[in-house]
């Protein structure tokens, strides 16, 4: 039994430390799950608060029922109520009591007609839709954040692989320099130069490893996972051509699909509803009330009594408070309209900038690929010339340096291309399609 228990413990520990295989799509799914990003959990709580506000606003449209039970022992000064009579042989007492009165009854109140409360209720209902739209915007923002962190980690992976390739090439050149020296066709300075290049490349690989670790931690933080979880990325930096349609077509997609615009237009609609509710405060309200119960003394029994009535309230003058609230609500509507216009301009700017970035990044990738192919060819030729004794070691070292730069340039070009694609997808409201 002890052996089985220890086996289960070690198995659980091994499972907890197992490397998490991550594609971009899976990373986004984890971040959007209930246990993922804290931002989404906070957005969900905003929806809960908005729904409770709906219940509060709805209560103003429903009747209220109270039940009361009262017992009191009192004395009454009759002269206070104008009772002061003297008859022959009888004098009205000044004070009556003490006596005990019992009163028990339910009371109902209901505002039957209140246009202001009804419009406030509709505005609060629309506020729930606004909160849900904001939640969807938050999900899009989290998706964007995770996708960018994933691309950064991919770039760090590629940079680490390139650094390892540079170290391997430097080792080959050190071995080549040593063999040339042993054969009598090389010198010690050539070996030293190759060893210096190897040391430099080894140092750059250490930096690349640190950058990879840092990028992995940033990705885990964006996903909302424990920072101690080891991860391995299953995607690679790659080139995917983008069908860059006309800018007007992309702008139409953005206006139709951007969740930020939907949420902002919803907030503008809520502001208009709030203004309408303030305007409705000038209208009459009709309310009813009633109660039924028993009142009397316990010694003689309770008598049934009731009250039923209707109240019509017509606002006449409130010192200007309603007019001030109307001006305030109109200002809020105007502010939301300005925000909507500004957001529309921002969306157009983002689409145009992203489109330009995609086009330039495609050209940069093509140039970087050509440069890398040329640099690899140069290194191969320099090695052959050096082995044949017709070249000098400096040519090999210089070619290796240019190959290092060409690899870095290609990595940066591919990264810029993917970031530009992400920017365009986010600008047009199709970021979910990008991460699939």
N, C-alpha and C positions, 0 to 999 in steps of 0.2 A: 504494500500500500504506500509506504514511504517512497519507494522507487517510482511508482506511478505519479505521485504528487510532484516529486522533483522534476520528472519528465514534463509534466504539464506546465510547471513554472518556467523551465528553460524554453519550452516551445513557445509560450506566450511572450517571453522576453525576446526570443529570436524573431517572432512575428512583428513585435513592436518596432524592432530595429531594421526590418526588411526595407530594402530600397523601394521607394515609391516610383513606379513608372508613370511618367506624366507626358501626355500630349497637351497641346494648347486647349483642345476642346475639353479634356478631362479637368485641366486646371481651372477653367472657367466654371465648369459644372460644380466643382468642389466649392469654389468661392461663392456661388449663387445658392448653395444649399443652406438649410437653416443653421447648420453648425459652421458655416463659412464666414463670410465677411461681416464684421460688426455693423457696417453701414446699412446693410440690408435689414438686419434685425431692428435697428433703430427706425428705419422707414416703415417696417411693419407695425411698430408701436405707434407711429404717427397715425396710421389708419385706425388702430384701435381707439385712440383718443378722439379722432374725428367721428367715429361711430357712436361713442358715448355722448358727444355733443349733439348728435341727431336725437338721441333719446331724451336729452334735456330739453331741446327745442320742441319736441313732440309733446312733452308733458304740459306745455302751455296751452295746447289745443284740446286736452282731455279734462274731464271733470275731476275734481278732488273731493274726497269723502273723508270726513273726520268723525270720530266717535268720542263723545265726552261724557264723563260722569262727575258730578259735582255735589258735594255735600258741604253745607256751611251752617254754622251757628251764629246768629246775629241778633242785634237789637236795633230798633229803628226809632229815630226821633220824628214823630209825626208832624211837629211844627215845621220841620224842614220842607214838608210837602204841602203845607197850608192847612193842615187839620188842627183847628183850635176852636172847639165848640163847647159851650157850657149850657147845660139844660138843668132845669130844676131837679135836683136829686141825682144828677149825673154830670160828671166832668170828664172830658176827653183826656186820657193820660198823655203826658208829653213823650214818654218812652214806652215802646211796646217790645216785649221780649224778656229774656232771650228765648229764641225758638230755632229749631233746626229745619232747614229746607233741603230737599233732595231734588236734583235736576239731572236727568239722563236723556241723551238724544244723539242721533247721527245728524251731521250737517253736510249738505252737498252744495258745491259751487262749480259753475261751468260757464266759461266764456264761450258763448255760442258763436259769435261773429267777431273776429279780430283779424283784419286784413294784415296788419303789421306782423303779428305772430306767425300767420300762415306763410308770409313771404320770407320771414327769417328762417322758418323751418325748411323751406325749399332751398334757401341759400346754404344752409348747413348740410343738407343732403348733397348738394353740388360740391360742397367742400370735401365730402368723402371721395368723390370721383377725383378731385384734385389731389388728395393724398395718395390715391392709388396711382395716378399718373406720375406723381413725384417718386413713388416707389419704383415704378418702371424706369424712370430716368436714373435712379440710383443703381438699378441693376445694370443699365447700360454703362454707367460710369465705372462700376466695378469690373465689368467685362473689359472695358477699355484699359483700365489700370492693370488687370492681370495679363492681358494680351501684351501690353508694352513690357511688363516685367518679364514675361516669357521670352519675348524677342531679345531683350537685353541678356537674358541667360543664354539664349542660343548664340548670340554674338560672343559671349564669354567662352562658351564651349568651342566655337570655331577658332577663336583666338588661341585657346589653350592647345587645340590640335595643331594649329599652325606653328605655335612655339615649339611643340614637340617635334614636328617635322624639321624645323630649323635646327634644333639640337641634333637630331639624327644626321642631318646633312653635314653639320659641323664636325661630328664625330668621324664621318666618312672622309672628310677633308684632312682631319688630323692623321688618320690612318694612312691616307695617300701621301701626305707630307713625310711621314715617318718612313714609309716604304721607299720614297724617292731619295730620302737621305741615306737609308741603308744601301740603296743601289749606287750611291755616289753621285747622283744627278741632282740632289737637293742639298739644302743648307739648313743649319740650325735656326736661322732667322725665319725661314719659311715654316718650320714646325712651330715656332713661337707664335707667329702670326695666326696660324690655324688654331692654336690653343687659346689665344686671346679671343678669337671669334667664338669659340666654343663656350668660353666663360661668359661672354656677353649674352649669348643666346640662352645659356642656362639661367642667368639672372632674369632675363625677360620671361622665361617660362615660369619662374617663381611668382613674378608679378601677375602673369596671366592666371595662375592657379588661385592667387588671392582674389583677383577680380571675379573669377568663377564662383568662389565661395560666397563672396559678397552678393553677387547677382542671385544666387540660390536663396540666400536669406531674405532678400527683398521680395522674391517671388513667393516664398512661404508666408511672409507677412501680408502680402496682398491677398493671398488665398485664405488667410485666417487660420492657418495650421500651426502646429507646434514647430518652433524653429529648430528643434533637434532632429526632425524627420529627414532622413537622407533621401534625396530625389535623383532621378535620372531622366533626362529629357529624351523623348522618343522622336521628336521632330528635328529637322535640320534647316539651316538657312538655305533657302532655295529661291530661284527666280520663277515667278509666275506672271506671265503677260496679262495686262489689264486692258479690257476693252474700254478705252477712254472715249465715251460718247461725247456729244456736244455738251457744252457747259449748260445750255438751257435745259436739256434733258436731265442732267444731273441736279440742277437747281429744283426742277419739278419734283424729282424723287425726294430731295431733302425736305421740301415744304410738305410733302405728303407723309413722310415717314419719321421725321425727327420727333422723338418723344418730348424733347424740351419745348418745342413749339406747341404741342398739344397741351402740355401741362400749363404753359403760360397763358394760352387762350382760355383754358378752364379757369385759371385764377382771375382773368379779366371778366369772365362771365359771372363769377361769384361776387366780384366787386359791384357789378351792375345790379345783381339781386339784392345786395345789402343796401344799395341806394334806393331801390324800389321799396324795401321794407321801411326805410326811414320816411319816404314819401307817404306810405300808407298810415303812418302814425297820425296823420291829420284827419283820417276817416273815423266815424263813430264806431264804438264797440258795444256789443250787446252781450250781457251776461245774465245768468239766472242763478237763483240761490233758493235754498229751502232747508228746513229742518223739521223733525217730528220726534216727540219724546214725551216723557212724563215729568211733571213737576209737582211738588207738594210736600207735606209733612209726613213723616213715616207713621205717625199715630193716626192720621185720618186718611191715608192713602194718597196715591199720585193721580193727577188729572192729566189726560192727554192734551197736548198743545202742539201747534205747528206754525211754521212761518213759510210762506211761499212768495217769491217776488221776482221781478225782472228789472234790470238796471240798464239804462241806455246812457252811455257816456260820450259826450261830444267835446273834443278838445277845442278850447277857445284861445287860451294864451298861457304859455309856459315860460315866459321870460326870455324867449329867444333861443332856448336850448335846442329845440328841434331844428330851427333854421341853421344853427351852427353845425349840428350833426349832418345836415343835408350838404352843407358846403364841404365838410370833411369827407363825406362819402363820395361826392363828386370829384374831389381832389384825388381820392384813392383810385377811382376809375381812370382818371387821366394818367395817373402814374403807371397803372398796369398797361394802358394803351402804349405809353412811351416805351415800357419794357418790352412789349411785344414787337414794336417796330425795331428797337435796337437788336433784339434777338434775331429777327429776320435778316437784318443786315449782317450780323455776326455769322449766321449760317451761310449766307452767300459768300462772305469772305473766306470761311473755312473750306467751302467747296472749291473755290477758285484756287486757293493756295495749295490744297491737297492735289488738285489736278495738275498744277504746274510741277509739284514735287514728284508725282508719279512719272511724268514725262521726262524730267531731268534725271531721275533715278534710273530709268530704263537705259538711257544713254550712258550713264556712269557705269552700270553693270556691264554693258557691252564693251566699253573701253577697258574696264578692269580685267575682263576675261582675256582680251587681246594682249594686255600688258603682262598678265600672268603667264600666258603661253610663250610669249617672247622671252620673259625672264627665265623660265624653265629651260628653254632651248639654249639660252646664253650660258647657263650654268653647265649644261651637258657638253656644249662645245668647249667651254673653258677647261673642263675636266679632261676631255679627250686631248686637247692641245698640251695640257700640262703633263699628262701621262706619256704623250709621244715625245716630250722634250722640246717642243717648239713654242710652248707658251710659258709665261711666268706666273708664279703663285698669286701675284697681286690681281691678275685677271680673274682668278677663281674667287678670291675674297670679295672683289668688287661685284662680281656676278651674284655671289651669294647674298650680299647686302641688298642688291636690287631685287632679288627674289623675295627676300624678307618683306621689303616694302610692298612688292606686288601682291603678296599674300594678304598683308594687312589692308591694302587698298580694296581687294576683292571682298574681304569680309565686311569692311565698312560700306561698300557699295551694295552688297546684298542686304545688309541691315537697313540701310537708308531706303532701299526699295521696298522692303516689307513694312517699315514704319510708314512710308508714304501710302502704301496700299491700305494700311490700318487707318490712317488719317482720312483717306477718301471714303472708306466704308463707314467710319464714324460720322463724317460730315454729311453723308447722304442717308444716314439712318439704317444702314445694313450691316452693322458690326457683327451681328449674330451669324450672318453668312460667312464672314471672314474667319471666325474662329472655328468653324466646323471642319 
